[in-house]
């Protein structure tokens, strides 16, 4: 998956957690796997979770079964024994924070070493809409100070350049000059207390959750992705086009960006289709 599909380490970690439980439950002999056992495991594993987590479980197990079938370790096509979970694209409303709440979250950071690091992390999430894994994976070579831009390695290990807002750049510079330990690591963000090590995706999520608690905000999503949604919503309400928002968030499909048009009825006209044989209103 790493070499031929280009999956990120965070995605591989998520797959591994599912597949370890899968092998523990069904055994290490793929030749003994049956369609009934596969479906039973998926339903039991997905039952406590929401639709998106359930779909990720299916994706992980199907990927393993395709590999096992291609290498002759189980019957080809076993992945088709696992049904998909029904979901409808852009059927829900984006969950986000209003700008005042985002400001409170960012302002909750103190002026000590931890606070300066957390402020830089939160600004990357809230102003550029980065994912937690993208912030954790940021390395010094990604910062182009001379041209005021930042390289982001996103899904599929695609690297794209985004402009670095001055507010974000100043926060990162303050952290690097005043707070970052002298740790010989390529990653920009690290722990500030021993044991010293680069931040992980889970660490970035913890930073967001701690800031939400300090700010006294009951967020619709208790994690880093709420700031990504908030960034997209803020850009749209400030007059940015759907195409511009999609470029910043690095969406592969315009349909993904269209999800955010629901926060403004005026923007819905950009994606709404006229009802057949009825004049447009």
C-alpha positions, -999 to +999 in steps of 0.1 A: +000+000+000+029+024+007+049+016-024+022+011-050-008+031-037+011+059-021-009+059+011+002+080+040+014+067+073-017+079+091-039+060+067-018+028+070-020+031+108-058+033+106-059+002+083-036-017+106-058-012+136-087-028+117-067-056+101-050-067+134-085-073+148-096-089+116-068-115+117-072-121+154-109-128+148-108-149+116-074-165+119-042-164+099-053-188+072-070-168+044-080-200+027-106-206+055-123-172+052-159-174+042-183-147+030-205-151+061-175-147+084-163-116+066-197-099+067-202-108+104-169-093+113-176-061+094-210-056+109-197-063+145-167-040+141-187-012+125-217-013+149-204+011+176-192+037+150-207+062+126-210+058+088-176+072+079-158+050+103-178+020+091-169+028+055-132+030+064-134-005+079-148-019+047-121-002+026-093-016+048-106-052+047-114-051+010-078-039+003-064-068+023-087-093+005-077-079-029-040-084-020-047-120-007-066-128-039-039-114-062-012-134-044-032-166-045-037-168-007-075-168-009-102-171-036-102-141-060-131-117-056-136-123-019-137-085-014-171-085-032-186-105-003-185-074+019-214-050+012-209-013+013-226+009+038-252+032+023-245+069+024-254+098+002-228+123-008-232+159+006-264+149+023-254+164+056-247+200+066-210+209+073-202+211+110-181+242+118-173+270+143-183+306+137-153+330+133-157+344+168-154+309+183-123+301+161-107+333+174-115+323+210-098+289+204-067+305+190-066+332+217-068+305+244-031+297+238-007+311+264+026+329+257+048+301+270+066+274+249+035+252+247+012+281+239+034+294+211+036+260+195-002+253+199-010+288+184+010+280+153-006+246+149-041+260+154-035+288+128-024+262+102-056+243+108-079+273+109-064+295+082-052+270+056-076+241+064-049+216+068-055+181+082-040+170+115-017+145+097-005+173+073+005+196+102+023+167+120+041+158+088+053+194+081+091+195+077+115+225+074+120+220+037+082+227+033+086+263+044+096+286+016+101+319+035+115+337+006+084+333-016+059+332+013+045+298+006+043+264+022+043+229+007+016+205+018+019+167+013-017+155+014-036+124+005-019+102-020+014+119-011+006+147-035+026+178-028+011+212-034+021+248-026-002+271-007+004+308+002+016+313+038-005+340+054+016+365+074-003+357+106+005+320+103+041+327+093+047+350+123+033+324+146+055+296+132+086+319+134+079+328+170+076+291+179+108+282+161+128+310+176+115+309+211+100+275+218+111+246+197+136+224+215+170+216+198+158+183+185+176+169+155+144+161+136+131+173+102+096+179+115+087+214+124+065+206+154+077+186+183+068+181+220+082+209+242+087+187+272+106+155+276+105+130+260+112+151+230+098+138+197+079+150+166+042+155+170+019+128+157-016+132+141-031+122+175-010+149+192-024+176+169-059+164+175-052+166+213-040+202+209-073+211+193-094+194+219-075+211+247-079+245+231-117+239+227-119+230+264-100+261+274-122+283+252-153+267+267-167+257+233-189+227+227-178+219+192-198+198+167-166+178+160-142+173+189-111+172+168-089+190+143-113+186+113-137+211+127-112+238+120-109+226+084-146+228+080-145+263+097-118+275+073-138+265+042-170+280+056-153+313+064-137+316+030-171+310+013-188+336+035-161+361+027-169+358-010-145+331-022-157+309-050-163+271-046-134+265-070-111+287-049-120+269-017-115+236-034-080+247-045-070+257-009-084+224+006-069+204-023-101+186-031-098+162-060-135+165-069-157+196-071-185+176-055-165+175-023-163+213-022-199+217-031-207+202+003-198+236+018-223+256-003-250+245+021-239+272+046-251+299+023-283+296+002-269+320-023-240+296-031-264+268-036-274+283-070-239+274-082-246+237-079-284+234-080-299+219-112-333+229-125-361+204-120-369+187-153-397+205-174-400+232-148-388+267-152-360+278-128-371+299-098 
